[in-house]
Amino acid sequence: MASFKTRLAVVVVILGITAFLTISIRVMARAHPANAMPLNELPLVIGNYTGREIPVEQSAIEILETPNVIMREYTGPGGVDIVAAIVYYPQYRVYFHMPEGCMVGRGSVIVAEEKEAIDISSGGTSSLTANKLVLKQRDRDEHVFYFFVSGDLMTPSYPAVRFHLMMEHLRGRSAGAALVRFSTHVNEDNRVQNVDVLKGFIREICPLLPVYLK
């Protein structure tokens, strides 16, 4: 009886491993979720914001280990410029380079770091919590908001998006994730205005993100 139970346990383990590997191969074989729009087709005109492409160097793409990278500068109301950076990994295994480590240096230092809720609906009935950084520069400050996106999930938490990807992976579903970062420069005279325009851009682009970042 014990021998039979042992053999049965071994068979169950083997079947479990086989099923896991089958799911892994199926998910990893899909380089891009079939129902996601190509990232480079994200509109250059979004509401009252008009964008232009910022070239991304090949060395940066190699460091990030994904070709799915866009950088753009959108000009909004009052001529306020917003820099949008999106790094997307269409597969389960992702490794994000956090803005805290990438944006310091060259005369910049982080002077504030917190989480902030941003209204993303016209009636203020829906909000997004984003990570906020304030970088001190020589003659101005830079305000940065960033968060993670995987389909309908938008979160400031890296562990949360990793858990989401793991669960989708175990269910045999293809899922990718992105780090999205939006920033603008401010000084004492235009701080409130520019940050409001930045938040307005986030409000406009958020409904589009799940279409391209599944």
ChimeraX commands (.cxc) that place a marker at each C-alpha (Angstrom):
marker #1 position 0.00,0.00,0.00 radius 0.5
marker #1 position 2.79,2.39,0.93 radius 0.5
marker #1 position 4.56,1.62,-2.33 radius 0.5
marker #1 position 1.39,2.39,-4.30 radius 0.5
marker #1 position 0.93,5.70,-2.48 radius 0.5
marker #1 position 4.54,6.61,-3.19 radius 0.5
marker #1 position 4.17,5.85,-6.90 radius 0.5
marker #1 position 0.92,7.82,-7.00 radius 0.5
marker #1 position 2.58,10.82,-5.33 radius 0.5
marker #1 position 5.42,10.72,-7.85 radius 0.5
marker #1 position 2.95,10.62,-10.75 radius 0.5
marker #1 position 1.04,13.60,-9.35 radius 0.5
marker #1 position 4.25,15.61,-8.96 radius 0.5
marker #1 position 5.36,14.78,-12.51 radius 0.5
marker #1 position 1.98,15.75,-13.92 radius 0.5
marker #1 position 2.09,19.01,-11.98 radius 0.5
marker #1 position 5.55,19.87,-13.27 radius 0.5
marker #1 position 4.51,18.98,-16.82 radius 0.5
marker #1 position 1.44,21.20,-16.60 radius 0.5
marker #1 position 3.49,24.09,-15.20 radius 0.5
marker #1 position 6.10,23.80,-17.97 radius 0.5
marker #1 position 3.39,23.62,-20.61 radius 0.5
marker #1 position 1.83,26.83,-19.31 radius 0.5
marker #1 position 5.25,28.50,-19.11 radius 0.5
marker #1 position 6.15,27.62,-22.68 radius 0.5
marker #1 position 2.78,28.74,-23.99 radius 0.5
marker #1 position 2.93,32.09,-22.19 radius 0.5
marker #1 position 6.58,32.82,-23.00 radius 0.5
marker #1 position 6.11,31.93,-26.67 radius 0.5
marker #1 position 3.76,34.85,-27.15 radius 0.5
marker #1 position 6.03,37.87,-27.51 radius 0.5
marker #1 position 3.12,40.29,-27.29 radius 0.5
marker #1 position -0.42,39.78,-25.98 radius 0.5
marker #1 position -2.57,39.18,-29.05 radius 0.5
marker #1 position -5.24,41.72,-28.08 radius 0.5
marker #1 position -2.86,44.58,-27.20 radius 0.5
marker #1 position -2.30,47.49,-29.57 radius 0.5
marker #1 position 1.34,48.17,-30.59 radius 0.5
marker #1 position 2.87,50.63,-28.15 radius 0.5
marker #1 position 4.24,52.89,-30.89 radius 0.5
marker #1 position 0.66,53.52,-32.04 radius 0.5
marker #1 position -0.16,55.38,-28.83 radius 0.5
marker #1 position -1.56,58.68,-30.16 radius 0.5
marker #1 position 0.62,61.75,-30.46 radius 0.5
marker #1 position -2.46,63.90,-29.92 radius 0.5
marker #1 position -4.25,63.19,-26.64 radius 0.5
marker #1 position -6.95,65.67,-25.67 radius 0.5
marker #1 position -5.35,69.12,-25.57 radius 0.5
marker #1 position -1.83,67.67,-25.59 radius 0.5
marker #1 position 0.29,67.35,-28.74 radius 0.5
marker #1 position 3.39,65.18,-28.70 radius 0.5
marker #1 position 6.63,64.60,-30.54 radius 0.5
marker #1 position 8.94,61.61,-30.43 radius 0.5
marker #1 position 12.18,61.74,-28.44 radius 0.5
marker #1 position 14.71,59.28,-29.92 radius 0.5
marker #1 position 15.72,56.45,-27.59 radius 0.5
marker #1 position 19.35,55.39,-27.91 radius 0.5
marker #1 position 20.09,51.77,-28.72 radius 0.5
marker #1 position 22.31,51.53,-25.63 radius 0.5
marker #1 position 19.31,52.43,-23.45 radius 0.5
marker #1 position 17.18,49.76,-25.14 radius 0.5
marker #1 position 19.90,47.18,-24.49 radius 0.5
marker #1 position 20.10,48.14,-20.82 radius 0.5
marker #1 position 16.32,47.94,-20.44 radius 0.5
marker #1 position 16.26,44.60,-22.31 radius 0.5
marker #1 position 13.12,45.41,-24.28 radius 0.5
marker #1 position 12.51,47.20,-27.60 radius 0.5
marker #1 position 9.15,48.40,-26.31 radius 0.5
marker #1 position 10.28,51.81,-25.13 radius 0.5
marker #1 position 8.87,55.19,-26.06 radius 0.5
marker #1 position 9.79,58.68,-24.95 radius 0.5
marker #1 position 7.76,61.68,-25.99 radius 0.5
marker #1 position 7.35,65.31,-25.15 radius 0.5
marker #1 position 3.74,66.48,-25.07 radius 0.5
marker #1 position 2.90,70.17,-25.02 radius 0.5
marker #1 position -0.28,71.03,-23.15 radius 0.5
marker #1 position -2.30,74.09,-22.14 radius 0.5
marker #1 position -0.22,77.18,-21.54 radius 0.5
marker #1 position 2.70,75.68,-23.45 radius 0.5
marker #1 position 3.63,73.39,-20.55 radius 0.5
marker #1 position 5.86,70.51,-21.67 radius 0.5
marker #1 position 5.30,67.00,-20.31 radius 0.5
marker #1 position 7.83,64.21,-20.81 radius 0.5
marker #1 position 6.23,60.77,-21.11 radius 0.5
marker #1 position 8.37,57.64,-20.81 radius 0.5
marker #1 position 6.94,54.13,-21.09 radius 0.5
marker #1 position 8.92,50.90,-20.75 radius 0.5
marker #1 position 6.84,47.82,-21.55 radius 0.5
marker #1 position 7.66,44.15,-21.08 radius 0.5
marker #1 position 5.13,41.95,-22.92 radius 0.5
marker #1 position 6.25,38.78,-21.18 radius 0.5
marker #1 position 5.95,37.41,-17.67 radius 0.5
marker #1 position 9.56,38.01,-16.65 radius 0.5
marker #1 position 10.19,41.73,-16.22 radius 0.5
marker #1 position 12.78,43.80,-14.45 radius 0.5
marker #1 position 12.11,47.50,-14.07 radius 0.5
marker #1 position 14.77,50.15,-13.59 radius 0.5
marker #1 position 13.23,52.46,-11.01 radius 0.5
marker #1 position 13.22,56.23,-11.67 radius 0.5
marker #1 position 14.77,56.84,-8.25 radius 0.5
marker #1 position 17.98,55.31,-9.55 radius 0.5
marker #1 position 17.82,56.50,-13.15 radius 0.5
marker #1 position 16.98,60.18,-12.73 radius 0.5
marker #1 position 19.45,61.31,-10.07 radius 0.5
marker #1 position 22.88,62.61,-10.91 radius 0.5
marker #1 position 23.91,65.25,-13.42 radius 0.5
marker #1 position 23.10,67.95,-10.88 radius 0.5
marker #1 position 19.76,66.43,-9.77 radius 0.5
marker #1 position 18.87,65.19,-6.30 radius 0.5
marker #1 position 15.58,63.83,-4.93 radius 0.5
marker #1 position 14.21,66.23,-2.30 radius 0.5
marker #1 position 10.72,64.73,-1.88 radius 0.5
marker #1 position 9.27,61.26,-2.33 radius 0.5
marker #1 position 5.68,60.27,-1.61 radius 0.5
marker #1 position 2.51,58.73,-3.00 radius 0.5
marker #1 position -0.27,60.96,-4.30 radius 0.5
marker #1 position -3.82,60.32,-5.48 radius 0.5
marker #1 position -4.70,61.81,-8.87 radius 0.5
marker #1 position -8.27,62.22,-10.10 radius 0.5
marker #1 position -8.57,60.41,-13.43 radius 0.5
marker #1 position -12.25,61.04,-14.15 radius 0.5
marker #1 position -13.89,64.32,-15.12 radius 0.5
marker #1 position -16.19,64.16,-12.10 radius 0.5
marker #1 position -13.45,63.25,-9.65 radius 0.5
marker #1 position -15.14,59.92,-8.92 radius 0.5
marker #1 position -12.10,57.79,-9.76 radius 0.5
marker #1 position -8.52,58.22,-8.64 radius 0.5
marker #1 position -5.12,56.70,-9.26 radius 0.5
marker #1 position -2.39,56.48,-6.66 radius 0.5
marker #1 position 1.02,57.26,-8.16 radius 0.5
marker #1 position 4.54,57.55,-6.86 radius 0.5
marker #1 position 5.67,61.18,-6.80 radius 0.5
marker #1 position 9.26,62.42,-6.88 radius 0.5
marker #1 position 10.53,65.99,-6.71 radius 0.5
marker #1 position 14.03,66.46,-8.08 radius 0.5
marker #1 position 16.02,69.57,-7.26 radius 0.5
marker #1 position 18.08,70.88,-10.15 radius 0.5
marker #1 position 20.34,73.88,-10.56 radius 0.5
marker #1 position 17.76,76.43,-11.65 radius 0.5
marker #1 position 14.46,74.54,-11.45 radius 0.5
marker #1 position 12.69,71.50,-10.03 radius 0.5
marker #1 position 11.30,68.47,-11.82 radius 0.5
marker #1 position 8.05,66.87,-10.65 radius 0.5
marker #1 position 7.69,63.20,-11.58 radius 0.5
marker #1 position 4.77,60.79,-11.30 radius 0.5
marker #1 position 5.20,57.10,-12.07 radius 0.5
marker #1 position 3.27,53.86,-11.64 radius 0.5
marker #1 position 2.93,50.38,-13.11 radius 0.5
marker #1 position 0.34,49.19,-15.62 radius 0.5
marker #1 position -0.75,45.69,-16.59 radius 0.5
marker #1 position -4.06,45.80,-18.43 radius 0.5
marker #1 position -6.65,47.34,-16.12 radius 0.5
marker #1 position -4.28,47.22,-13.16 radius 0.5
marker #1 position -2.62,50.55,-12.36 radius 0.5
marker #1 position -0.63,50.59,-9.15 radius 0.5
marker #1 position 2.29,52.40,-7.50 radius 0.5
marker #1 position 3.45,49.08,-6.04 radius 0.5
marker #1 position 6.09,46.97,-7.76 radius 0.5
marker #1 position 5.29,43.90,-5.60 radius 0.5
marker #1 position 1.60,44.26,-6.51 radius 0.5
marker #1 position 2.26,44.19,-10.24 radius 0.5
marker #1 position 4.65,41.26,-9.83 radius 0.5
marker #1 position 1.98,39.33,-7.91 radius 0.5
marker #1 position -0.57,40.15,-10.62 radius 0.5
marker #1 position 1.76,38.85,-13.33 radius 0.5
marker #1 position 2.45,35.67,-11.37 radius 0.5
marker #1 position -1.26,34.96,-10.97 radius 0.5
marker #1 position -1.96,35.59,-14.66 radius 0.5
marker #1 position 0.98,33.35,-15.53 radius 0.5
marker #1 position -0.33,30.51,-13.35 radius 0.5
marker #1 position -3.75,30.84,-14.99 radius 0.5
marker #1 position -2.11,30.38,-18.40 radius 0.5
marker #1 position -2.89,33.93,-19.49 radius 0.5
marker #1 position -0.50,36.10,-21.45 radius 0.5
marker #1 position 0.18,39.33,-19.57 radius 0.5
marker #1 position 2.78,42.05,-19.76 radius 0.5
marker #1 position 3.52,45.07,-17.63 radius 0.5
marker #1 position 4.90,48.57,-18.03 radius 0.5
marker #1 position 6.43,51.31,-15.98 radius 0.5
marker #1 position 5.01,54.67,-17.04 radius 0.5
marker #1 position 6.59,57.95,-16.01 radius 0.5
marker #1 position 5.38,61.49,-16.58 radius 0.5
marker #1 position 7.27,64.63,-15.59 radius 0.5
marker #1 position 7.47,68.40,-16.00 radius 0.5
marker #1 position 9.84,71.17,-14.94 radius 0.5
marker #1 position 8.69,73.91,-12.60 radius 0.5
marker #1 position 9.93,77.02,-10.84 radius 0.5
marker #1 position 8.42,79.16,-8.11 radius 0.5
marker #1 position 6.32,81.16,-10.58 radius 0.5
marker #1 position 4.63,78.27,-12.38 radius 0.5
marker #1 position 4.75,75.38,-9.91 radius 0.5
marker #1 position 1.00,75.04,-9.34 radius 0.5
marker #1 position 0.07,75.61,-12.98 radius 0.5
marker #1 position 2.58,73.14,-14.41 radius 0.5
marker #1 position 1.77,70.38,-11.94 radius 0.5
marker #1 position -1.95,70.83,-12.69 radius 0.5
marker #1 position -1.22,70.47,-16.41 radius 0.5
marker #1 position 0.85,67.36,-15.67 radius 0.5
marker #1 position -2.00,65.81,-13.71 radius 0.5
marker #1 position -4.38,66.75,-16.52 radius 0.5
marker #1 position -2.24,64.82,-18.97 radius 0.5
marker #1 position -2.25,61.76,-16.72 radius 0.5
marker #1 position -6.03,62.04,-16.53 radius 0.5
marker #1 position -6.24,62.09,-20.35 radius 0.5
marker #1 position -3.82,59.24,-21.04 radius 0.5
marker #1 position -4.91,56.77,-18.35 radius 0.5
marker #1 position -7.98,55.46,-20.24 radius 0.5
marker #1 position -5.69,54.60,-23.18 radius 0.5
marker #1 position -3.02,52.72,-21.27 radius 0.5
marker #1 position -4.87,49.39,-20.76 radius 0.5
marker #1 position -5.33,49.12,-24.53 radius 0.5
marker #1 position -1.58,49.21,-25.21 radius 0.5
marker #1 position -0.14,47.76,-22.00 radius 0.5
marker #1 position -1.88,44.41,-21.49 radius 0.5
marker link #1:1,2 radius 0.2
marker link #1:2,3 radius 0.2
marker link #1:3,4 radius 0.2
marker link #1:4,5 radius 0.2
marker link #1:5,6 radius 0.2
marker link #1:6,7 radius 0.2
marker link #1:7,8 radius 0.2
marker link #1:8,9 radius 0.2
marker link #1:9,10 radius 0.2
marker link #1:10,11 radius 0.2
marker link #1:11,12 radius 0.2
marker link #1:12,13 radius 0.2
marker link #1:13,14 radius 0.2
marker link #1:14,15 radius 0.2
marker link #1:15,16 radius 0.2
marker link #1:16,17 radius 0.2
marker link #1:17,18 radius 0.2
marker link #1:18,19 radius 0.2
marker link #1:19,20 radius 0.2
marker link #1:20,21 radius 0.2
marker link #1:21,22 radius 0.2
marker link #1:22,23 radius 0.2
marker link #1:23,24 radius 0.2
marker link #1:24,25 radius 0.2
marker link #1:25,26 radius 0.2
marker link #1:26,27 radius 0.2
marker link #1:27,28 radius 0.2
marker link #1:28,29 radius 0.2
marker link #1:29,30 radius 0.2
marker link #1:30,31 radius 0.2
marker link #1:31,32 radius 0.2
marker link #1:32,33 radius 0.2
marker link #1:33,34 radius 0.2
marker link #1:34,35 radius 0.2
marker link #1:35,36 radius 0.2
marker link #1:36,37 radius 0.2
marker link #1:37,38 radius 0.2
marker link #1:38,39 radius 0.2
marker link #1:39,40 radius 0.2
marker link #1:40,41 radius 0.2
marker link #1:41,42 radius 0.2
marker link #1:42,43 radius 0.2
marker link #1:43,44 radius 0.2
marker link #1:44,45 radius 0.2
marker link #1:45,46 radius 0.2
marker link #1:46,47 radius 0.2
marker link #1:47,48 radius 0.2
marker link #1:48,49 radius 0.2
marker link #1:49,50 radius 0.2
marker link #1:50,51 radius 0.2
marker link #1:51,52 radius 0.2
marker link #1:52,53 radius 0.2
marker link #1:53,54 radius 0.2
marker link #1:54,55 radius 0.2
marker link #1:55,56 radius 0.2
marker link #1:56,57 radius 0.2
marker link #1:57,58 radius 0.2
marker link #1:58,59 radius 0.2
marker link #1:59,60 radius 0.2
marker link #1:60,61 radius 0.2
marker link #1:61,62 radius 0.2
marker link #1:62,63 radius 0.2
marker link #1:63,64 radius 0.2
marker link #1:64,65 radius 0.2
marker link #1:65,66 radius 0.2
marker link #1:66,67 radius 0.2
marker link #1:67,68 radius 0.2
marker link #1:68,69 radius 0.2
marker link #1:69,70 radius 0.2
marker link #1:70,71 radius 0.2
marker link #1:71,72 radius 0.2
marker link #1:72,73 radius 0.2
marker link #1:73,74 radius 0.2
marker link #1:74,75 radius 0.2
marker link #1:75,76 radius 0.2
marker link #1:76,77 radius 0.2
marker link #1:77,78 radius 0.2
marker link #1:78,79 radius 0.2
marker link #1:79,80 radius 0.2
marker link #1:80,81 radius 0.2
marker link #1:81,82 radius 0.2
marker link #1:82,83 radius 0.2
marker link #1:83,84 radius 0.2
marker link #1:84,85 radius 0.2
marker link #1:85,86 radius 0.2
marker link #1:86,87 radius 0.2
marker link #1:87,88 radius 0.2
marker link #1:88,89 radius 0.2
marker link #1:89,90 radius 0.2
marker link #1:90,91 radius 0.2
marker link #1:91,92 radius 0.2
marker link #1:92,93 radius 0.2
marker link #1:93,94 radius 0.2
marker link #1:94,95 radius 0.2
marker link #1:95,96 radius 0.2
marker link #1:96,97 radius 0.2
marker link #1:97,98 radius 0.2
marker link #1:98,99 radius 0.2
marker link #1:99,100 radius 0.2
marker link #1:100,101 radius 0.2
marker link #1:101,102 radius 0.2
marker link #1:102,103 radius 0.2
marker link #1:103,104 radius 0.2
marker link #1:104,105 radius 0.2
marker link #1:105,106 radius 0.2
marker link #1:106,107 radius 0.2
marker link #1:107,108 radius 0.2
marker link #1:108,109 radius 0.2
marker link #1:109,110 radius 0.2
marker link #1:110,111 radius 0.2
marker link #1:111,112 radius 0.2
marker link #1:112,113 radius 0.2
marker link #1:113,114 radius 0.2
marker link #1:114,115 radius 0.2
marker link #1:115,116 radius 0.2
marker link #1:116,117 radius 0.2
marker link #1:117,118 radius 0.2
marker link #1:118,119 radius 0.2
marker link #1:119,120 radius 0.2
marker link #1:120,121 radius 0.2
marker link #1:121,122 radius 0.2
marker link #1:122,123 radius 0.2
marker link #1:123,124 radius 0.2
marker link #1:124,125 radius 0.2
marker link #1:125,126 radius 0.2
marker link #1:126,127 radius 0.2
marker link #1:127,128 radius 0.2
marker link #1:128,129 radius 0.2
marker link #1:129,130 radius 0.2
marker link #1:130,131 radius 0.2
marker link #1:131,132 radius 0.2
marker link #1:132,133 radius 0.2
marker link #1:133,134 radius 0.2
marker link #1:134,135 radius 0.2
marker link #1:135,136 radius 0.2
marker link #1:136,137 radius 0.2
marker link #1:137,138 radius 0.2
marker link #1:138,139 radius 0.2
marker link #1:139,140 radius 0.2
marker link #1:140,141 radius 0.2
marker link #1:141,142 radius 0.2
marker link #1:142,143 radius 0.2
marker link #1:143,144 radius 0.2
marker link #1:144,145 radius 0.2
marker link #1:145,146 radius 0.2
marker link #1:146,147 radius 0.2
marker link #1:147,148 radius 0.2
marker link #1:148,149 radius 0.2
marker link #1:149,150 radius 0.2
marker link #1:150,151 radius 0.2
marker link #1:151,152 radius 0.2
marker link #1:152,153 radius 0.2
marker link #1:153,154 radius 0.2
marker link #1:154,155 radius 0.2
marker link #1:155,156 radius 0.2
marker link #1:156,157 radius 0.2
marker link #1:157,158 radius 0.2
marker link #1:158,159 radius 0.2
marker link #1:159,160 radius 0.2
marker link #1:160,161 radius 0.2
marker link #1:161,162 radius 0.2
marker link #1:162,163 radius 0.2
marker link #1:163,164 radius 0.2
marker link #1:164,165 radius 0.2
marker link #1:165,166 radius 0.2
marker link #1:166,167 radius 0.2
marker link #1:167,168 radius 0.2
marker link #1:168,169 radius 0.2
marker link #1:169,170 radius 0.2
marker link #1:170,171 radius 0.2
marker link #1:171,172 radius 0.2
marker link #1:172,173 radius 0.2
marker link #1:173,174 radius 0.2
marker link #1:174,175 radius 0.2
marker link #1:175,176 radius 0.2
marker link #1:176,177 radius 0.2
marker link #1:177,178 radius 0.2
marker link #1:178,179 radius 0.2
marker link #1:179,180 radius 0.2
marker link #1:180,181 radius 0.2
marker link #1:181,182 radius 0.2
marker link #1:182,183 radius 0.2
marker link #1:183,184 radius 0.2
marker link #1:184,185 radius 0.2
marker link #1:185,186 radius 0.2
marker link #1:186,187 radius 0.2
marker link #1:187,188 radius 0.2
marker link #1:188,189 radius 0.2
marker link #1:189,190 radius 0.2
marker link #1:190,191 radius 0.2
marker link #1:191,192 radius 0.2
marker link #1:192,193 radius 0.2
marker link #1:193,194 radius 0.2
marker link #1:194,195 radius 0.2
marker link #1:195,196 radius 0.2
marker link #1:196,197 radius 0.2
marker link #1:197,198 radius 0.2
marker link #1:198,199 radius 0.2
marker link #1:199,200 radius 0.2
marker link #1:200,201 radius 0.2
marker link #1:201,202 radius 0.2
marker link #1:202,203 radius 0.2
marker link #1:203,204 radius 0.2
marker link #1:204,205 radius 0.2
marker link #1:205,206 radius 0.2
marker link #1:206,207 radius 0.2
marker link #1:207,208 radius 0.2
marker link #1:208,209 radius 0.2
marker link #1:209,210 radius 0.2
marker link #1:210,211 radius 0.2
marker link #1:211,212 radius 0.2
marker link #1:212,213 radius 0.2
marker link #1:213,214 radius 0.2
view
